[in-house]
Amino acid sequence: MRTLLDLILPQFCGGCGSAGIAWCDPCASALAAEPVRIWPRTDPGVPCWALSRYAGPARRAVIAAKESGRRDLAAPLGLALARAVARLRAPGRPVILVPAPTRRAAARRRGGDPVLRAARAACGWLTDCHVVPALWTRGEVRDSVGLGVNARRRNLAGRVMSRARGVQTLHIVENAEIVLVDDVLTTGATAAESVRVLAAAGVPVRAVLVTCAA
């Protein structure tokens, strides 16, 4: 069956384009290093970490997951996130991954939220880990591509909202480390507004973890 599917829909690595495999070992190794501390231009007020720069296999995988419908890449991207969380988490404490909010129009066009899928995949590799989609955007939020630092801040100001049920879940899990996760961090505007909204709801975020830092 796998061979038949490959003939109909040939597999190509989401990181380098090599034929015959969805995600090759060399591309996996590009996301296997220690997470790197980053300092975005808009400071969320909590430590920010990235698995990779926005280049090479990591960049191509993120774009393929977002724009080319490569849902299969949620598994390797999730595994890379899980390894980073395992390195950063405090021993003995539960972890809650909160996906950064995405525009509804973008999620509909992509057939779902790739960040949420990767977070759920990561959770499957970790013990005492939960995923809570506690954030959403309201109103018209523009695509941030091409926007400068100040324009990105204005674009998101007052438009990131918390879900009451999600916030309640975050409060229920005692002593949990809340980690905001996203695919790409550019200026830090989304992370900063998300952290602010969660803090206003009484939920302190411990860190921001992204696949790529642009």
Residue pairs with C-beta under 8 A, 6 or more apart in sequence:
6 20
10 19
10 20
11 19
11 20
11 21
11 22
12 18
12 19
12 22
13 19
13 21
13 22
13 23
13 24
13 27
14 22
14 23
14 27
14 57
14 60
14 61
14 64
14 65
14 70
14 72
14 73
14 76
15 23
15 24
15 26
15 27
15 28
15 30
15 56
15 57
15 58
15 60
15 61
16 24
16 26
16 27
16 57
16 60
17 60
18 24
22 70
22 72
22 73
22 76
23 61
23 72
23 73
23 75
23 76
26 57
27 57
27 61
27 76
28 76
28 80
30 52
30 56
30 57
30 58
31 51
31 52
31 57
31 58
31 76
31 77
31 80
31 211
32 80
32 83
33 51
33 52
34 87
35 49
35 50
35 51
35 84
35 87
35 88
35 209
36 49
36 50
36 51
36 213
37 47
37 48
37 49
38 48
38 49
38 50
38 185
38 213
39 48
40 48
40 185
40 186
40 187
40 188
40 191
40 192
40 213
41 149
41 187
41 188
42 149
42 152
42 153
42 187
42 188
42 189
42 191
42 192
43 188
43 192
44 180
44 188
44 191
44 192
44 194
44 195
44 196
44 205
44 208
45 192
45 195
46 195
46 205
46 206
46 207
46 208
47 206
47 207
47 208
48 185
48 188
48 191
48 207
48 208
48 209
48 210
48 213
49 84
49 88
49 207
49 208
49 209
49 210
50 185
50 209
50 210
50 211
50 212
50 213
51 58
51 80
51 81
51 84
51 209
51 210
51 211
51 212
52 58
52 59
52 211
52 212
52 213
53 59
53 212
53 213
53 214
54 62
54 184
54 186
54 212
54 213
54 214
55 212
58 211
58 212
59 212
61 70
61 73
61 76
61 77
61 211
62 77
62 114
62 183
62 184
62 211
62 212
64 70
64 73
65 71
65 73
65 74
65 77
65 114
65 117
65 118
65 183
66 110
66 114
66 183
67 110
69 110
69 111
71 111
71 112
71 114
71 117
73 114
74 114
74 117
74 118
74 120
74 121
75 121
77 118
77 121
77 183
77 211
78 117
78 118
78 119
78 120
78 121
78 122
78 123
78 124
78 125
79 121
79 122
79 125
80 211
81 97
81 118
81 119
81 121
81 122
81 181
81 209
81 211
82 121
82 122
82 123
82 124
82 125
82 126
82 129
83 125
84 209
85 95
85 97
85 122
85 126
85 129
85 179
85 209
86 126
88 179
88 207
88 209
89 95
89 177
90 177
93 128
93 175
93 176
93 177
94 128
94 129
94 130
94 173
94 174
94 175
94 176
94 177
95 126
95 128
95 129
95 130
95 176
95 177
95 179
96 129
96 130
96 131
96 132
96 169
96 170
96 173
96 176
96 177
96 178
96 179
97 119
97 122
97 123
97 129
97 130
97 131
97 132
97 179
97 181
98 131
98 132
98 133
98 134
98 135
98 166
98 170
98 178
98 179
98 180
98 181
98 194
98 198
98 205
99 113
99 115
99 116
99 119
99 131
99 133
99 135
99 180
99 181
99 182
100 115
100 135
100 180
100 181
100 182
100 190
100 191
100 194
101 135
101 136
101 137
101 160
101 161
101 190
101 194
102 113
102 115
102 116
102 137
103 137
103 141
103 143
104 136
104 137
106 143
107 113
113 133
114 183
115 181
115 182
115 183
116 131
116 133
118 181
118 183
118 211
119 131
119 181
120 131
122 129
122 131
122 181
123 129
123 130
123 131
130 169
130 173
130 176
132 166
132 169
132 170
133 163
133 166
134 162
134 163
134 166
134 167
134 169
134 170
134 198
134 203
135 160
135 161
135 162
135 163
135 166
135 194
135 197
135 198
136 160
136 161
136 163
137 156
137 159
137 160
137 161
138 159
138 161
139 159
141 155
141 156
141 159
142 155
144 152
144 155
144 186
144 189
144 190
147 155
148 187
149 187
149 189
152 186
152 187
152 189
152 190
153 187
153 189
153 192
153 193
155 189
156 189
156 190
156 193
157 193
159 193
160 190
160 193
160 194
160 196
160 197
161 197
162 197
162 198
162 200
162 201
162 203
167 198
167 201
167 202
167 203
170 176
170 178
170 198
170 203
171 202
171 203
177 206
177 207
178 198
178 203
178 204
178 205
178 206
179 205
179 206
179 207
179 208
179 209
180 191
180 194
180 195
180 198
180 205
180 207
180 208
180 209
181 208
181 209
181 210
182 190
182 191
182 208
182 209
182 210
182 211
183 210
183 211
183 212
184 210
184 211
184 212
184 213
184 214
185 191
185 208
185 210
185 212
185 213
185 214
186 214
191 208
191 210
194 205
195 205
195 208
198 204
198 205
199 205
